[in-house]
């Protein structure tokens, strides 16, 4: 797989659109279409993004009101907030704040954000304060997927929902080039990805691939369980003291090795083990060293064979 990414500007907007083109080859006949269709659907429908989903201010009587000293109406300000592009790895919702005194322009750089959230373009316009007016608005930031369309029931006193398009991927296309003769034809898959900057095209491709693996893991687990039953293979427990002693020896080497900088996706873990650990917020080898066998066995779909596999990788 090879690819490249560039940032281009949309003629109608100041925001850059990030473009990436990736090539996968060689593939046998039919595989390119199978991969291309699945990747496009995962890119457009399975990737999470971060948006501002609500604005709060007790001084705003209703969405279509105007405020003295502010050039834009409340509705226009909400539309500008909708266009703010964010990057984050947060889960759930977080609060943010804008508090500026006019006159002057209010832009995205004036938003006070939680540490886990970053703004892609700090110059995005929010409002123009024409008088010495205090402009203070509370914001709600959320990470999700798909769309979040405001409804009349979502309006509260001084709190206004904002339509959110969580999808960082704006478009994805795939095309196929065939070469060779007769039954020996092979294919090249070209995959094009456009994002809003919330993720780069390369990051989006990685995330979509991981999400596809997650979707197929239950089928792999079911097949493995049936195979164990057919072969009359039973789980053999690993003594806790053995695990504890071996991990204790590894912990002594923490000062010698930068465990925190080694992520689990750099290890030779199977996709199933990787995703089980990821869902339990275990991202580095340092995180692994701070979990006992009992902790690992509490992870959903985790088996004693997985613990043995992890021990082997840690020792290696």
Secondary structure, DSSP 8 states (H G I E B T S, - for coil): -EEEEEEEE-TT-SSEEEEEEEEEEEEETTHHHHHHHHHHHHHHHT--EEEEEEEE-TT--STT---TTBSS-HHHHHHHHHT--EEE---SEEEEEEEEESSEEEEGGGEE--TTEEES-TT-EEEEE-SS-EEEEEEEEEEESSEE---GGG-BTTEEE--EE--SEEEEEEEEEEESSGGG-EEEEEEEEEE-SSS-HHHHHHHHHHHHHHHHHHHHHHHHHHHHHHTT-------HHHHHHHHHHHHTTTTTS-GGG-BGGGS---HHHHHHHHHTT--BHHHHHT--HHHHHTSTT--HHHHHHHHHHHH-
